[in-house]
Structures are given as structure tokens and as C-alpha cells.
């Protein structure tokens, strides 16, 4: 097994940053030399802080997975490759000490990907929307909420949500 993680960041002052990340995982298990896979994932994104409480992130993400089943006799029994690519955008709003509201954090992310599997590209993109909200009000009551909606192959397929309330003593 081999794994590498590469992350490069360029800061343009204290309000702008460019980041590029690439991960590679190559596995041919010692216990099972028949199956092997390669996994690549990466993104490039630009972060801009417009105001002390407003930040945007725009970029592109991509992943590639290949799998194979090999008998070791120069005969490939099974092979597949999947590529996913698309744009991403995130908007974050955060502020502290606004009277009764001690902390407000809110972010919205949109990820659009097209999948290419075995040379066939899907006709409509997969869309994922995520929303996070954290609110802390006096006297230390905290609410965290996370929602994630997915639209895959033009149909609503997944919803994940979480809400927690905490009293901090």
C-alpha cells in the first residue's frame, strides 16, 4: 500500500488564498494479491475574505478511482474506472459578540459533479447542497445544525441532518 497527501497554499495578503491538494492511494494488498486499486482525489480552490464576517470559496474538484482483479497470469478479469469532476462554491458568514448572540456561524456549500464511468458520461450532474448553522446565545445555550441534500441522476436520493442543543455550564 502507498499513500501520499500533497497540499500547497499560496497566501495573497491576509484576505486571499489559493490552495491545491492531491491525494493518491495505491493498494495491492499483501494478503490478497488479486485485487488492486488506485484512487486519486484533488481540488483547487480560491478563498476570499470580503469582510471580517464574510468569506467565499470557489474552485473545482476531481476524483478518479480505478479497480482491477488480476489473476497474475497476464489475464485481467475485471477492470473499472470512475471519474468525477465539477465546480464547488462555499459561502461562510460568522460573527461574535453581537449582544445576546455570542457566536453566529453559517455556511452554505454547493458541489456539482459529472461522473464518467467506463467511458460513459452521465447526462445530468449530481448536485450536493450542504448547510451548517451554529448559534450560541446568552447564557451559553448552543445550537448546531447540519443539513446535506443530494440530487443524483436527476432524483432526490439522500438527506442527512443533525440538530443538537447544548447548555454550556
C-alpha positions as CSV (number, residue, x, y, z in Angstrom):
1,X,0.0,0.0,0.0
2,X,1.2,3.5,-0.8
3,X,-0.4,6.8,0.1
4,X,0.6,10.4,-0.4
5,X,-1.1,13.7,0.5
6,X,0.1,16.9,-1.1
7,X,-1.2,20.3,-0.1
8,X,0.1,23.6,-1.4
9,X,-1.2,27.0,-0.2
10,X,-0.4,30.5,-1.5
11,X,-1.5,33.4,0.6
12,X,-2.0,36.8,-1.1
13,X,-2.1,39.1,1.9
14,X,-4.3,38.2,4.8
15,X,-7.6,38.1,2.8
16,X,-6.9,35.8,-0.2
17,X,-5.6,32.3,-0.6
18,X,-5.1,29.7,-3.3
19,X,-5.0,26.1,-2.4
20,X,-4.3,22.9,-4.4
21,X,-4.5,19.4,-2.9
22,X,-3.8,16.0,-4.4
23,X,-4.1,12.6,-2.7
24,X,-3.1,9.3,-4.1
25,X,-3.7,5.9,-2.6
26,X,-2.4,2.7,-4.4
27,X,-3.2,-0.6,-2.8
28,X,-2.4,-4.1,-3.7
29,X,-3.0,-5.9,-0.5
30,X,-0.3,-8.4,0.6
31,X,-3.0,-10.8,1.8
32,X,-4.9,-10.7,-1.4
33,X,-2.8,-10.0,-4.4
34,X,-5.7,-10.5,-6.8
35,X,-7.4,-7.1,-6.2
36,X,-5.8,-3.8,-6.6
37,X,-7.0,-0.2,-6.9
38,X,-5.7,3.4,-7.5
39,X,-7.5,6.3,-6.0
40,X,-6.7,10.0,-6.9
41,X,-8.6,12.9,-5.4
42,X,-7.8,16.6,-5.7
43,X,-9.1,20.1,-5.8
44,X,-8.0,23.7,-6.5
45,X,-9.8,26.5,-4.7
46,X,-9.6,30.2,-4.1
47,X,-10.6,31.7,-0.8
48,X,-11.5,35.3,-0.5
49,X,-12.4,37.2,2.8
50,X,-14.6,40.1,1.7
51,X,-15.4,41.4,5.2
52,X,-14.4,40.2,8.6
53,X,-17.6,38.1,8.7
54,X,-18.0,37.1,5.0
55,X,-15.8,34.5,3.2
56,X,-16.3,32.8,-0.2
57,X,-14.5,29.7,-1.6
58,X,-14.7,28.8,-5.3
59,X,-12.9,26.0,-7.1
60,X,-13.0,22.7,-8.9
61,X,-12.8,19.2,-7.5
62,X,-12.0,15.9,-9.2
63,X,-11.6,12.3,-8.3
64,X,-10.5,9.1,-10.2
65,X,-10.8,5.5,-9.0
66,X,-9.6,2.5,-10.9
67,X,-10.1,-1.1,-9.8
68,X,-8.8,-4.3,-11.2
69,X,-9.0,-8.0,-10.5
70,X,-5.9,-9.7,-11.7
71,X,-5.1,-13.5,-11.7
72,X,-1.4,-12.9,-12.1
73,X,-1.3,-14.8,-15.3
74,X,-1.4,-11.7,-17.5
75,X,-5.1,-12.0,-17.5
76,X,-7.3,-9.2,-16.3
77,X,-10.6,-10.5,-15.1
78,X,-12.3,-7.2,-14.1
79,X,-11.4,-3.5,-14.5
80,X,-13.3,-0.3,-14.0
81,X,-12.6,3.4,-13.8
82,X,-14.8,6.2,-12.5
83,X,-14.0,9.9,-12.8
84,X,-16.0,12.7,-11.1
85,X,-15.3,16.4,-11.8
86,X,-17.1,19.6,-11.1
87,X,-17.2,23.1,-9.6
88,X,-17.6,23.9,-5.9
89,X,-18.7,27.1,-4.1
90,X,-19.0,27.8,-0.4
91,X,-20.2,31.0,1.3
92,X,-19.5,31.4,5.1
93,X,-20.8,34.0,7.4
94,X,-19.5,34.3,11.0
95,X,-19.6,36.9,13.8
96,X,-19.1,37.1,17.5
97,X,-20.4,39.2,20.4
98,X,-23.5,40.7,18.9
99,X,-25.4,41.5,22.1
100,X,-27.4,38.4,23.1
101,X,-25.9,36.4,20.3
102,X,-22.4,35.4,21.3
103,X,-21.5,33.4,18.2
104,X,-23.1,33.0,14.8
105,X,-21.5,30.7,12.1
106,X,-23.4,29.9,8.9
107,X,-22.0,28.3,5.8
108,X,-23.6,27.1,2.5
109,X,-21.8,24.8,0.1
110,X,-22.8,23.7,-3.4
111,X,-21.0,20.9,-5.2
112,X,-21.8,19.9,-8.8
113,X,-20.2,16.8,-10.3
114,X,-20.4,14.9,-13.6
115,X,-19.5,11.2,-13.4
116,X,-17.8,9.3,-16.2
117,X,-17.8,5.6,-15.8
118,X,-16.3,3.2,-18.3
119,X,-16.2,6.0,-20.9
120,X,-19.9,6.9,-20.4
121,X,-20.6,10.4,-19.0
122,X,-23.9,10.9,-17.2
123,X,-26.3,13.3,-18.9
124,X,-27.2,15.3,-15.8
125,X,-24.9,16.3,-12.9
126,X,-25.0,15.1,-9.3
127,X,-25.7,18.1,-7.0
128,X,-25.0,18.3,-3.3
129,X,-26.0,21.2,-1.1
130,X,-24.8,21.5,2.5
131,X,-25.8,24.0,5.1
132,X,-24.3,24.4,8.6
133,X,-25.5,26.8,11.3
134,X,-24.1,27.3,14.8
135,X,-25.7,29.8,17.2
136,X,-24.6,30.5,20.8
137,X,-26.8,32.8,22.8
138,X,-26.6,34.1,26.3
139,X,-26.4,32.4,28.9
140,X,-24.4,29.8,26.9
141,X,-27.1,27.9,25.0
142,X,-25.6,26.4,21.9
143,X,-27.4,25.1,18.8
144,X,-25.6,23.3,16.0
145,X,-27.5,22.3,12.8
146,X,-26.2,20.5,9.7
147,X,-28.2,19.5,6.6
148,X,-27.0,17.8,3.5
149,X,-29.2,17.3,0.4
150,X,-28.2,15.2,-2.7
151,X,-29.6,15.0,-6.1
152,X,-28.2,12.1,-8.0
153,X,-29.2,11.2,-11.6
154,X,-31.9,13.9,-11.5
155,X,-33.6,12.4,-8.5
156,X,-33.6,13.4,-4.8
157,X,-31.7,10.5,-3.2
158,X,-30.2,11.5,0.1
159,X,-30.8,13.7,3.1
160,X,-28.6,13.9,6.2
161,X,-29.5,16.2,9.0
162,X,-28.3,16.8,12.5
163,X,-29.5,19.2,15.2
164,X,-28.0,19.5,18.7
165,X,-28.8,21.8,21.6
166,X,-26.3,22.2,24.4
167,X,-26.3,24.2,27.6
168,X,-22.7,25.1,28.5
169,X,-22.0,25.5,32.2
